[in-house]
Amino acid sequence: MVVNRRALKRAKGRVTADLCDFLTFPAGSDGITDGLDGPFRVSVREFLVRHARLPPPSSILSPSAVASPHLIPWRITFRVGDLEDAVVELNVVEEDVLPSKSIYCDHCRIVGWSGHPVCGKRYHFIIRNDSKSSSGCRQTCIHCGTLLPLSETRCVACKYEMGGEDPEDWPYVQLEDSTHWLHGVVHANGYGHLLRVNGREGGSKYLTGCDIMGFWDRICKMLHVRKVSVLDISKKYGMEYRLLHAVTAGRSWYGDWGYRFGAGSFSLTAVAYQKAVETLPNIPLSIFFSHSRSPRTPLQNMIALYRFIADYPLVTFRDLFCYVTRLLHEAHERKKPQNPSRRKLAKATSSVLGSWTNEEVERVEKATVKVLRAVGGSKWVTWRALRGATVRALNAPELLDHCLKGLGGRATDDGMVVAVRYNAEMSAIEYRLEAASNQTTTTRYFPRPSADQLLQDLKFLYDALLNPATMQSYKPQATKKSAQSSASNLLDCKQFIKHYDELASNWLPSSQFVLQIWCHVELIDHPKDYTAPPPELLILPIAATIADLKQQATRAFQEIYLIFRRFQAEQLILDHVDVSDSALVRHILGSNGIAKIRGSCVGDDQRLGQFRMERGLENWIVDCDCGAKDDDGERMMACDACGVWQHTRCAGISDYDEAPAKFVCKRCICLRKSNGRSGGQMKSNTYGGRCKDETDPSRSGGFGSLTTVR
């Protein structure tokens, strides 16, 4: 055997061949889900140890990874379908909360989970913008977010001096980077938040928003995430997408993946949201076309145009917006603004006779050509005028509309051809007769608005019919008022939740080899405002005893919650007599049961008291005129007299106006007047008109932005 020192030549192959496909992960053939049989806290650890790797120093946390040992980054690389060398990296950042600068979670606070104890770990699932990742190891200005070389000590955009404290803050800036294609965070107890999704509009070459959402949804199911909230403040084409999508699809965009109403701002309920979803899209378009002889408005002209060119009846708001958005999608899909094959298809489609005979169609076309010849010259005739001049004589409006769509390109006996065009200024289709030798291809077939024109029309219709701030007035007033109220309610519902723990497919099937016990914990001598943590799923062997159950419950709650670090399970609460620790769990609770365990936190737990709730140590009182009793993420301010918080909007202060330096609520004003008449005085508080969205997040250590006002 001959051995030389040259490296063996490796067979050529795709670099991505051995990677899992991002678009289908996790696939059954990958074997990824094998062994992921426990709740989230167990499954995520197993998944990272088996399938992820620790990245090199130039990672998401560089250059300050050494300064932030509580942030452990993991990395998994995927290929994107069969695209050559197209790869995507998922970064999973394991955050130890105890030494973190962001202890509390503002997302939990505003979605209704503020009473949950603070978890010891959070897991950030991040797909970075590859245009920024490929730029090498760089830093981000913590003042304005501009990406800078590591050598820079001053931001070139805002001139901010990068001080000595900046490297320590750098990892947190990276976590909060708004350009991430995906950022989801899940607490150790399985409750999580989808913070952002950016697809093609966010700069991705290969992934759409739907691709990223599908991947996130599959990850959550695989790891047995319990609930995920999302704050839907997404915009599309400059419009509030949660409003537009609710009209076209009857739900938010996230609803396509099972996210339902979670919490409404201004005390709105799921019933109010559903009523708005059913009311606004189903308003009939016919209310804009009364028998009045007054000149038509631009809104009427535009609605009439799309009703005319549509290939199916447009009856309601939903029909109209679905059709316009469909045309816009098709226009973006076309490589060229006008594709001859598509024009031929449109021409062929418009030539279908349907239920009319050739003679009837010929009679209508001759009548319309006669009108065009009578007009003469180079004057264009709108479809509405042409239709009005012939509809009475023909007495067949449906047939006339059908023929007008296919009239373009029809030749006459005297060598003329019917030309047709779209007039964007008039929002109308127009016709005229031209010599066959002078006619261009673009005037021969039935036209469609361009992508730019469709977008302009969509924005116009959105402002006129959906946006409550710019909605045009129309009759009957009761319908318009109902539309405005429904639109406002849809905009005020931003929090949506997917309940993965309600999906049978997300949890383990019954097994004869293990027990699945949902464990509720109650603290002995708990404080008055104590809120019990969510129950935890315990996986026990089939021969587990009550002592094993207590031991597993102790370990699970100690691992998950900081305040339970010294927790000790003591007693299984049952309706009947006490049970011996040696009794088998399956005999007492069955193989899929619910256990209630009472225990205590041994030792001095005062230091851990600050981790009792995700809302932090603040003890605010919310009592707004709208009915809100807790923070919902909208802008609030406290009364200087009583300290009670209420929405600035409900106090008559516009979201676009600054909050006043001093503020006294209506109740205190009335009480002050009453006390004034009786000679009493009110004590003044020291809140100083402080507004919630003006509070420094560092004061509460909150994770994420403090408010959702945009």
C-alpha positions in Angstrom: 0.0 0.0 0.0 1.3 3.4 -1.0 0.8 6.3 1.3 1.6 9.9 0.5 1.2 13.1 2.3 -1.4 14.7 0.0 -4.9 15.0 1.2 -7.4 12.8 -0.5 -9.6 14.5 -3.1 -13.1 14.6 -1.8 -16.1 13.9 -4.0 -17.9 17.0 -5.0 -21.2 17.5 -3.2 -23.5 20.3 -2.1 -22.5 21.8 1.2 -26.1 21.9 2.3 -26.9 18.3 1.5 -26.6 17.0 5.1 -28.6 19.9 6.6 -32.2 19.8 7.5 -34.7 21.6 5.3 -35.9 24.9 6.9 -39.2 24.7 5.0 -40.2 21.3 6.4 -38.2 21.0 9.7 -38.8 19.0 11.7 -39.6 16.2 9.2 -40.3 12.7 10.4 -37.3 11.3 8.5 -34.9 13.7 10.3 -35.3 11.9 13.6 -35.2 15.3 15.3 -38.2 14.7 17.5 -37.0 11.4 18.8 -36.6 11.7 22.6 -38.4 15.1 22.8 -41.1 13.6 25.0 -41.2 16.0 27.9 -42.6 19.5 28.6 -40.8 22.5 27.2 -38.3 22.9 30.0 -37.0 19.4 29.3 -37.5 19.2 25.5 -35.6 22.5 24.8 -32.5 21.3 26.8 -32.5 18.0 25.0 -32.9 19.6 21.6 -30.0 22.0 22.1 -27.6 19.4 23.5 -28.3 16.9 20.7 -28.7 19.1 17.6 -27.2 22.6 18.3 -23.6 23.7 18.6 -21.9 26.5 20.4 -20.8 29.2 17.8 -17.3 30.6 17.4 -16.3 33.9 19.2 -17.7 36.0 16.4 -21.3 35.1 17.3 -24.5 37.0 18.0 -23.1 38.1 21.4 -19.7 39.2 20.3 -17.7 41.2 21.2 -19.0 41.0 24.8 -19.7 37.3 25.2 -17.1 37.2 28.0 -18.9 40.1 29.7 -22.2 38.3 29.5 -21.7 34.7 30.6 -25.4 34.5 31.4 -26.2 34.6 27.7 -25.3 31.2 26.1 -25.7 31.2 22.3 -26.5 28.0 20.4 -26.6 27.7 16.6 -28.3 25.4 14.1 -27.9 25.7 10.3 -30.6 24.8 7.8 -30.8 24.6 4.1 -33.7 26.3 2.3 -35.4 23.7 0.0 -33.3 22.7 -3.0 -31.8 26.2 -3.5 -28.1 26.0 -4.2 -26.1 27.1 -1.1 -29.1 28.8 0.5 -28.7 28.4 4.2 -30.4 29.9 7.3 -29.0 30.0 10.8 -31.2 29.7 13.9 -29.6 31.2 16.9 -31.0 30.0 20.3 -29.9 32.3 23.1 -30.3 30.7 26.5 -30.6 33.6 29.0 -30.0 33.2 32.7 -32.5 35.7 34.2 -31.0 36.1 37.7 -27.9 38.1 36.7 -29.7 39.7 33.7 -30.3 43.4 33.3 -33.8 42.6 32.1 -35.5 40.6 34.9 -39.1 41.3 34.3 -41.1 40.6 31.1 -43.3 43.5 29.9 -44.9 41.2 27.3 -46.2 39.0 30.0 -47.5 42.1 31.8 -49.7 43.4 29.1 -51.0 40.0 27.8 -52.4 39.0 31.2 -49.6 36.9 32.6 -48.2 39.5 34.9 -48.9 37.3 37.9 -46.6 34.5 36.8 -43.5 34.2 38.9 -40.3 35.2 37.1 -38.7 32.2 35.4 -35.0 31.4 35.9 -34.4 31.0 32.1 -35.6 32.5 28.9 -34.8 31.1 25.4 -34.6 33.5 22.5 -35.1 32.0 19.0 -33.5 34.3 16.5 -32.9 34.3 12.8 -30.7 37.3 12.0 -30.8 39.4 8.9 -28.1 37.7 6.8 -27.2 41.1 5.2 -26.1 42.2 8.6 -24.7 38.8 9.7 -22.5 38.6 6.5 -21.0 42.0 7.3 -18.7 40.4 9.9 -18.3 41.1 13.6 -19.7 44.5 14.2 -21.3 46.5 16.9 -24.6 48.4 17.1 -25.1 51.9 18.5 -27.3 51.6 21.6 -28.6 55.1 21.0 -29.9 54.7 17.4 -29.3 51.1 16.4 -26.9 51.9 13.5 -24.5 49.0 12.6 -20.9 50.1 13.1 -17.4 48.5 12.8 -15.9 47.5 16.0 -13.1 50.0 15.6 -15.6 52.9 15.7 -15.9 54.8 19.0 -18.5 57.3 17.8 -21.7 56.6 15.9 -21.6 58.1 12.4 -25.4 58.5 12.3 -26.2 60.2 15.7 -22.7 61.1 16.8 -23.2 59.2 20.1 -20.0 58.5 21.9 -19.6 54.8 22.5 -18.6 54.8 26.2 -17.1 52.1 28.3 -20.4 50.8 29.4 -21.5 50.1 25.8 -19.9 46.6 25.3 -21.9 45.3 28.2 -25.2 46.6 26.7 -24.3 45.3 23.2 -25.8 41.8 23.6 -29.1 43.3 24.7 -29.1 45.6 21.7 -28.6 42.6 19.5 -31.5 40.7 21.1 -33.8 43.7 20.5 -32.6 44.3 16.9 -35.7 45.1 14.9 -34.2 43.7 11.7 -34.2 40.1 12.8 -36.2 37.9 10.5 -37.5 36.0 13.5 -37.4 36.7 17.2 -39.4 34.6 19.6 -38.8 34.2 23.3 -40.1 31.4 25.5 -39.9 31.3 29.3 -38.9 28.1 31.0 -42.5 27.5 31.9 -43.5 27.2 28.2 -45.2 30.6 27.9 -43.7 32.7 25.1 -44.0 35.7 22.9 -43.4 36.1 19.2 -41.7 39.5 19.0 -41.1 39.9 15.2 -41.3 38.3 11.8 -39.7 39.9 8.8 -39.7 38.1 5.5 -39.2 39.4 2.0 -40.1 42.9 3.0 -37.5 42.6 5.7 -34.7 41.9 3.2 -34.8 38.1 3.0 -33.7 36.6 -0.3 -35.2 33.2 0.2 -37.8 33.3 3.0 -41.3 34.8 3.0 -43.1 35.7 6.2 -45.3 32.6 5.8 -42.1 30.4 5.6 -40.8 31.9 8.8 -44.2 31.6 10.6 -44.5 28.0 9.5 -41.0 27.2 10.9 -41.8 29.0 14.2 -45.1 27.1 14.5 -43.4 23.7 14.0 -40.6 24.6 16.5 -43.2 25.4 19.1 -45.1 22.2 18.6 -41.9 20.1 18.6 -40.7 21.6 21.9 -44.2 21.5 23.5 -44.5 25.2 24.0 -47.7 26.0 26.0 -48.9 29.4 24.9 -47.4 32.1 22.6 -48.6 35.7 22.4 -48.0 38.1 19.6 -48.5 41.9 19.5 -49.9 42.5 16.0 -48.8 46.0 15.0 -47.7 44.9 11.6 -48.1 47.2 8.6 -48.4 46.4 4.9 -48.1 49.0 2.2 -48.4 51.6 5.0 -51.7 50.2 6.3 -52.5 48.5 9.5 -52.5 44.9 8.4 -54.5 43.6 11.4 -57.4 45.7 10.1 -57.0 44.9 6.4 -56.5 41.2 7.0 -59.5 41.1 9.4 -61.6 42.4 6.6 -60.3 40.1 3.9 -59.9 36.9 5.9 -62.0 37.4 9.1 -58.9 37.2 11.4 -55.5 38.6 11.9 -52.6 37.4 9.7 -51.3 35.4 12.6 -54.7 33.8 12.8 -53.7 31.7 9.7 -51.5 29.8 12.2 -54.1 29.5 15.0 -53.5 32.7 16.9 -56.8 33.9 18.4 -57.9 37.0 20.3 -55.9 37.2 23.5 -56.4 40.6 25.2 -58.0 43.7 23.9 -56.9 47.2 24.7 -59.4 49.6 26.4 -61.2 46.5 28.0 -62.4 45.2 24.7 -63.5 41.6 24.9 -63.4 38.6 22.5 -67.1 39.1 21.9 -66.6 42.7 20.8 -63.7 41.7 18.5 -65.8 39.0 16.9 -68.7 41.3 16.4 -66.4 43.8 14.7 -65.0 41.1 12.4 -68.5 40.1 11.4 -69.8 43.7 11.0 -67.3 45.7 9.0 -66.5 43.2 6.2 -70.1 42.5 5.5 -71.3 46.1 4.9 -72.9 46.1 1.4 -71.4 48.2 -1.3 -74.9 49.0 -2.6 -75.3 51.7 0.0 -73.0 53.9 -2.1 -75.2 53.7 -5.1 -78.6 55.3 -4.3 -80.9 56.6 -7.0 -79.7 60.2 -6.4 -78.8 62.1 -9.5 -76.0 64.0 -7.8 -72.5 63.7 -9.4 -70.6 60.6 -8.5 -67.8 60.9 -6.0 -64.3 59.4 -6.7 -65.1 56.7 -4.2 -68.2 55.7 -6.1 -66.3 55.7 -9.3 -63.6 53.4 -7.9 -66.0 51.0 -6.4 -68.0 50.9 -9.7 -64.8 50.3 -11.7 -63.8 47.2 -9.7 -67.3 45.9 -9.6 -67.3 46.2 -13.4 -63.9 44.5 -14.1 -64.3 41.8 -11.5 -65.0 38.2 -12.7 -67.5 37.7 -9.9 -70.0 39.9 -8.1 -68.6 42.3 -5.5 -71.3 42.7 -2.9 -69.6 43.6 0.4 -66.5 45.4 1.7 -64.8 42.0 2.0 -65.5 41.2 -1.7 -64.0 44.5 -2.8 -60.8 44.3 -0.7 -60.3 40.6 -1.5 -60.5 41.3 -5.2 -58.2 44.4 -5.1 -55.6 42.6 -3.0 -55.8 39.5 -5.3 -55.1 41.7 -8.3 -52.2 43.4 -6.5 -50.8 40.0 -5.6 -51.1 38.8 -9.3 -49.5 42.0 -10.5 -46.5 41.5 -8.2 -46.2 37.9 -9.4 -46.0 38.8 -13.0 -42.4 39.3 -14.2 -43.6 42.0 -16.7 -46.3 44.5 -16.2 -48.1 43.3 -19.3 -47.6 39.7 -20.2 -48.9 38.7 -23.7 -49.9 35.3 -22.6 -51.9 36.7 -19.8 -53.6 39.2 -22.1 -54.6 36.3 -24.4 -55.9 34.4 -21.4 -58.0 37.5 -20.4 -59.2 37.9 -23.9 -60.2 34.2 -24.2 -61.9 34.3 -20.8 -63.9 37.3 -21.7 -65.1 35.6 -24.9 -66.8 32.8 -23.1 -70.5 33.0 -24.1 -71.9 31.6 -20.9 -75.7 31.4 -21.2 -76.0 33.8 -24.2 -76.2 32.9 -27.9 -73.9 34.2 -30.6 -76.7 36.3 -32.0 -77.3 38.0 -28.7 -73.6 38.9 -28.3 -73.4 40.1 -31.8 -76.4 42.4 -31.3 -74.9 44.0 -28.2 -71.5 44.5 -29.8 -73.0 46.2 -32.8 -75.0 48.5 -30.6 -71.9 49.6 -28.6 -69.9 50.1 -31.8 -72.7 52.2 -33.2 -72.4 54.5 -30.1 -68.6 54.8 -30.5 -69.0 55.6 -34.2 -71.6 58.3 -33.3 -69.1 59.9 -30.9 -66.5 59.8 -33.6 -63.0 61.4 -33.7 -60.4 60.5 -31.1 -62.6 61.0 -28.1 -62.6 58.3 -25.5 -65.9 57.1 -24.0 -66.0 55.7 -20.5 -67.5 52.3 -19.9 -70.1 53.9 -17.7 -71.2 56.3 -20.5 -71.1 53.6 -23.1 -73.1 51.3 -20.9 -75.7 54.0 -20.1 -76.2 54.8 -23.8 -77.0 51.2 -24.7 -78.4 49.4 -21.6 -82.0 50.7 -22.0 -82.2 49.8 -25.6 -80.8 46.3 -25.1 -82.5 45.6 -21.7 -79.8 43.1 -20.8 -77.4 44.6 -18.3 -75.5 41.4 -17.5 -75.0 40.6 -21.1 -73.8 44.1 -21.8 -71.2 44.0 -19.0 -70.0 40.7 -20.4 -69.6 42.1 -23.9 -67.9 45.3 -22.7 -65.1 43.3 -21.1 -64.5 41.5 -24.5 -65.0 44.5 -26.8 -61.4 45.5 -27.0 -59.9 44.5 -30.4 -63.2 43.9 -32.2 -62.9 44.8 -35.8 -65.7 46.6 -37.8 -66.7 46.3 -41.4 -65.0 49.6 -42.4 -61.5 48.7 -41.1 -61.8 50.2 -37.7 -60.9 48.4 -34.4 -62.2 49.1 -30.9 -59.4 50.3 -28.6 -59.7 50.1 -24.8 -57.6 51.6 -22.0 -57.5 52.2 -18.3 -57.7 55.8 -17.2 -56.2 56.1 -13.8 -57.2 59.7 -13.2 -60.9 58.9 -13.8 -60.8 55.4 -12.4 -62.5 54.2 -15.5 -62.2 51.9 -18.5 -62.5 53.9 -21.8 -63.2 52.9 -25.4 -62.9 54.5 -28.9 -62.6 53.4 -32.5 -59.2 53.5 -34.1 -57.8 52.6 -37.5 -56.5 49.1 -37.5 -53.1 50.2 -38.7 -52.7 52.7 -35.9 -53.8 50.5 -33.0 -51.2 49.2 -30.5 -51.3 45.9 -28.8 -51.8 47.6 -25.4 -55.2 49.0 -26.5 -56.5 45.7 -28.0 -57.1 43.7 -24.8 -59.1 44.4 -21.7 -56.8 46.4 -19.4 -56.0 45.9 -15.8 -54.6 48.6 -13.4 -50.9 48.4 -12.9 -49.3 47.3 -9.6 -48.6 50.9 -8.7 -52.2 52.0 -9.5 -53.6 49.0 -7.6 -51.6 49.9 -4.5 -52.7 53.5 -4.8 -56.4 52.4 -5.2 -56.1 50.0 -2.2 -54.7 52.8 0.0 -57.5 55.1 -1.2 -60.2 52.5 -0.4 -58.6 51.7 2.9 -58.6 55.3 4.0 -62.2 55.9 2.7 -63.8 52.7 4.0 -61.7 51.2 6.8 -59.5 53.7 8.6 -61.7 55.2 11.3 -59.7 58.4 11.4 -60.2 59.1 7.7 -63.4 57.2 6.9 -65.6 59.1 4.5 -69.1 60.0 5.5 -72.0 58.1 3.9 -75.6 57.2 4.5 -77.2 55.7 6.4 -75.4 57.3 9.3 -76.1 54.4 11.5 -74.2 52.1 9.2 -71.3 54.5 9.0 -71.2 54.8 12.8 -71.2 51.0 13.1 -68.4 50.7 10.6 -66.3 53.3 12.4 -66.8 51.6 15.7 -66.0 48.2 14.3 -62.8 49.5 12.7 -61.7 51.1 15.9 -62.3 47.9 17.8 -60.3 45.9 15.3 -57.4 48.3 15.6 -57.6 48.2 19.4 -57.2 44.4 19.5 -53.5 43.8 19.1 -52.8 40.9 21.4 -53.3 37.4 20.0 -52.4 34.1 21.6 -52.0 30.5 20.3 -52.8 27.9 22.9 -50.6 25.0 22.0 -51.5 23.3 25.2 -55.1 23.0 23.9 -53.9 21.0 20.8 -54.0 17.3 21.3 -51.2 16.8 18.8 -48.8 19.0 20.8 -48.8 16.7 23.9 -47.7 13.2 24.4 -50.2 10.4 23.7 -51.1 8.2 26.5 -48.5 5.6 27.3 -48.6 2.4 29.4 -44.9 3.1 30.4 -45.1 6.6 31.9 -47.5 8.8 33.9 -48.4 12.3 32.9 -49.5 14.4 35.9 -50.3 18.0 35.8 -49.1 19.4 39.1 -50.6 22.5 40.8 -48.7 24.1 43.7 -50.0 26.0 46.7 -47.7 27.8 49.1 -48.3 27.5 52.8 -48.6 30.9 54.5 -48.5 32.7 51.1 -49.0 36.5 51.0 -52.4 38.0 50.3 -51.7 39.0 46.7 -50.1 35.7 45.9 -50.9 34.2 42.5 -50.3 30.5 42.0 -48.0 29.6 39.1 -49.4 27.7 36.1 -49.5 23.9 36.6 -46.5 21.9 35.4 -46.5 18.6 33.5 -44.5 15.9 35.3 -43.5 12.7 33.5 -43.1 9.9 35.9 -42.3 6.2 35.6 -45.3 3.8 35.8 -44.2 2.6 39.2 -43.7 6.1 40.7 -44.9 6.6 44.3 -46.3 9.7 46.0 -42.8 10.4 47.4 -41.5 10.4 43.8 -44.3 12.8 42.8 -43.3 15.2 45.5 -39.6 14.9 44.6 -40.3 15.6 40.9 -42.6 18.5 41.7 -40.0 20.0 44.0 -37.3 19.7 41.3 -39.5 21.1 38.5 -40.7 24.2 40.3 -37.2 24.9 41.6 -35.8 24.7 38.1 -38.4 26.9 36.5 -39.0 29.8 39.0 -36.5 31.9 40.8 -38.8 32.4 43.8 -39.2 28.6 44.2 -35.4 28.0 44.5 -36.0 26.9 48.1 -39.4 25.2 47.5 -40.1 21.9 49.1 -43.3 19.9 48.3 -44.8 18.6 51.5 -48.4 17.4 51.1 -50.6 16.0 48.3 -54.0 17.6 48.7 -56.9 15.1 48.3 -60.5 15.2 49.1 -60.3 12.1 51.3 -57.8 10.9 53.9 -54.0 11.4 53.8 -52.1 9.2 51.4 -48.9 7.4 52.3 -45.7 8.4 50.4 -45.3 4.8 49.4 -48.6 4.7 47.6 -48.4 4.3 43.8 -49.4 7.5 41.9 -51.3 5.5 39.3 -53.6 4.1 41.9 -54.4 7.5 43.3 -54.4 9.8 40.3 -54.4 7.5 37.3 -52.0 7.7 34.4 -53.2 11.1 33.2 -54.3 13.0 36.3 -54.1 16.3 38.2 -52.2 16.7 41.4 -52.5 19.5 43.9 -49.5 19.8 46.1 -49.0 22.1 49.1 -45.4 23.2 50.1 -43.3 25.9 51.4 -40.1 27.9 50.6 -37.7 27.0 53.4 -35.2 29.5 54.7 -35.0 33.2 54.2 -36.8 34.0 50.9 -36.9 37.8 51.2 -34.1 38.2 48.7 -36.1 36.2 46.2 -39.3 38.1 46.8 -38.5 40.5 43.9 -39.1 37.6 41.6 -42.6 36.9 42.7 -44.3 38.3 39.6 -43.3 39.2 36.1 -45.0 42.6 36.6 -42.1 43.5 39.0 -42.3 45.3 42.2 -44.6 48.1 41.0 -48.0 48.1 42.7 -50.0 50.3 40.4 -53.8 50.6 40.4 -55.6 50.9 37.0 -59.2 52.1 37.0 -60.0 53.7 33.7 -63.4 54.9 32.5 -63.3 52.3 29.6 -63.3 49.6 32.2 -59.6 48.6 32.1 -58.3 47.3 35.5 -54.8 46.4 34.4 -52.0 47.5 32.2 -52.8 46.7 28.6 -49.8 48.3 26.9 -51.6 51.4 25.8 -50.4 54.9 27.0 -51.5 55.7 30.5 -50.9 58.3 33.1 -51.4 58.6 36.8 -53.6 61.1 38.6 -51.6 63.5 40.7 -54.2 63.4 43.5 -55.1 59.7 43.9 -52.3 57.9 41.9 -54.7 55.8 39.9 -53.7 55.1 36.3 -56.0 55.6 33.3 -55.6 55.8 29.5 -54.6 59.2 28.2 -57.0 58.6 25.3 -59.9 58.0 27.7 -59.0 61.2 29.4 -59.4 63.1 26.2 -55.7 63.4 25.3 -54.8 62.4 21.8 -52.1 59.8 21.2 -50.3 62.4 19.1 -50.2 64.9 22.0 -47.8 65.0 24.8 -49.1 64.1 28.3 -49.6 67.1 30.5 -47.1 67.9 33.3 -49.9 67.7 35.8 -53.1 65.6 35.7 -56.1 65.2 38.0 -58.7 62.7 37.0 -62.5 63.4 36.8 -63.3 61.6 40.1 -60.8 63.7 42.0 -62.0 66.9 40.4 -65.6 66.1 41.5 -64.4 65.1 44.9 -62.3 68.3 45.2 -65.4 70.4 44.3 -67.4 68.4 46.9 -64.8 68.9 49.6 -64.5 72.6 48.6 -68.1 73.1 49.4 -67.7 71.3 52.7 -64.4 73.0 53.6 -62.2 69.9 53.3 -59.0 69.4 51.4 -57.5 66.7 49.3 -54.0 65.4 49.7 -51.8 65.6 46.6 -49.8 62.6 45.4 -46.3 62.8 44.0 -46.8 61.1 40.7 -46.4 64.4 38.8 -48.4 63.3 35.8 -45.9 60.5 35.0 -47.0 58.7 31.9 -46.4 54.9 31.5 -44.8 55.2 28.1 -42.4 57.8 29.4 -41.1 55.5 32.2 -37.5 54.4 31.9 -37.5 50.6 31.3 -34.3 50.2 33.4 -36.3 51.3 36.5 -38.3 48.1 36.4 -35.8 45.9 34.7 -38.4 45.0 32.1 -37.6 42.7 29.2 -38.9 44.3 26.0 -40.4 47.6 25.2 -42.5 49.2 28.0 -45.4 50.1 25.8 -47.0 49.1 22.5 -47.9 52.7 21.4 -46.6 53.2 17.8 
